[in-house]
């Protein structure tokens, strides 16, 4: 356990809130500049929290304050970290265009006239990087016109704010326009926690969770444990905020944050910009954390003012005591990082938690046989595309230009938003990047999520890329399993682009200028906020019309991109016998393995079509091949979705067997919708990533874990299994798996689950949406 001490910065703000709560008259202060129906609720949140204070009589962490201040029933809610299921009332919902399609299709089936909670949709995922920003955007608008028209009309119909293609990446737009300290938001993207940089609890969820909140229902979350990260000292030189989370990822690994919120504190916090804090929170998704957050401070207030939300900062100042942890608050785990001694890090390849300090990178690259020729260097993304990031990277590029050097690697720049693009165009950083040899990509996710038509290497060719992104699983960026992808700060990405070599350390190594003279790159410099303020750029926002009754949602019956959903069948009331194992997946099985992105993104609104990608990236333990499994009836080998369809069409339920942290990665609910659509009954794994487990429950699948993890090794891909005890499914009560091998004796093992009473009702109804629909009838 660790106790917290407040920083002087936050204490100075807290003096403003010395007035008693009863004397504060909170008028209807807007959350943002775009909505006339969304207001700050600080006073109500504090009143709700005070009910819990009276019950628990202990100090709270900042994350707990936000959670308990948003409880649906503070008087009756059971509260125990890691145990209780909290019923919460989020302030907002944010959806990106790939996941919004299915979320809105589900919301439409609930039959409600408008969303009950402020909601926005952001078009950022469907824009493929190919030849450059403007042309790529124009091509995406043409190719995805049907989807964009559906989203635009649905948003207009259901009172949802719509950010058109070219606006920017969802998380950057949320930070610039909607995030505010002390708020609770859910978003249909795993990197929603980015908003923690503004003192928010922003949590990635599947579309079904979003639909609940959009429909006005309380949202359920298992009470997270709290991991405290105490920051001391101050960043300097080549070390950037990104290095903090790269270090934390190395400590906690990709599953060390599962079921927990990471809360940063300490005097080191005040040396970070607001956008730097957002970078740290953003990549917290890579350690499996529920979310990450920072306490409110002046850097956040400055950012709010710079983004024309000074009215929010004024209210936050009044409630500053509420926007930090209590003295003596305790953490379930405590990590301390000295920023004075923290080195720049490079994480990867193939996993975001393989952390290597820059001083050890040359040695590690040689020892591991990593390709040292850096083919492509990519800066930007939702993780690192702030004004500060771009300014620091531009200062390095300008230093190289001053010595007659340009990028040796292909160098791409992805602005996080139209506002960032317009501002760096005005202030000159963009011109520097272009002179450096950089290619400006669209204000969108692009290569970070696999939306990259990469042509400089052939598929299967071993190569290295470095990026300032967040996720680097095998094939993630370019669908090439031989690409060694490393994540680091924009500063080091730019340095690697100049050297063209993974072994280069800008802190110790020299380069040769155009005349052959050796020199060292100067340390990066850059302002946290633009001195001239932000340039908003083009207007890309569509507000809902005043008269929404005349709007019709555009869904063509013949579309291969959009498909109105049909309800799943309820559970038949019996245990399951003689189920084939569709696939026993070997090794890491992320949502990218289960439901790939890239070219499949275009089918995110069409469940039947996108189900053709189910588990095609997973490795079959039987033959070490992807997308090749044996049909137990015919004996033939075929693709995973083809075999699943055969079973479904012959009324045969099936299961999948997987390893640790199954479903790690994106919030992609298609990874749960697809097995349900294809006739699956259960996913049995050693353990699950939080969002994927919840998504499976929401869709009526059974996510079950081996009570004895060694059973995974014992089970064979061609075994048949029975799942016994479903008829008496109850919280905390294990089920029984009976395994029938092709040869050998039948054996049994127990299966655990995390269902509570309400979630069991989802399963019985066939899905959470089915259960919700019955309540509205």
Secondary structure by P-SEA (a helix, b strand, c coil): cbbbbbcaaaaaaacccccccccccccccccccccccccccaaaaaaaaaaaaaaccccccaaaaaaaaacccccccccccccccccccccbbbbcaaaaaaaaaaaaaacccccccbbbbbcccccccccccaaaaaaaaaaaaaaaaaaaaaaaaabbbbbccccccaaaaaaaccccccbbbbccccccccccccccbbbbbcaaaaaaaaaccbbbbcbbbbbbbbbcccccccccaaaaaaaaaaaccccccccbbbbbbccccccccaaaaaaaaaaccccccccccccccaaaaaaaaaacaaaaaaaaaaacccccccccccccbbbbbccccccbbbbccccccccccccaaaaaaaaacccccccbbbccccccccaaaaaaaaaaaaaaaaaccccccbbbbbbccaaaaaaaaaacaaaaaaaabbbbbcccccccccccccccccccccbbbbcccccccccccccccccbbbbbcaaaaaaaaaacccccccccbbbbccccbbbbbccbbbbcccccccccccccccccccccccbbbbbbcccccbbbbccccccccccccccccccccccccccccccccccccccccccccccccccccccccccccccccccccccccccaaaaaaaaaaacccbbbbbccccccccccaaaaaaaaaacccbbbcccccaaaaaaaaaacccccccccccccccccccbbbbbcccccccccbbbbbbbbccccbbbbbbbbbbccaaaaaaaaaccaaaaaaaaac
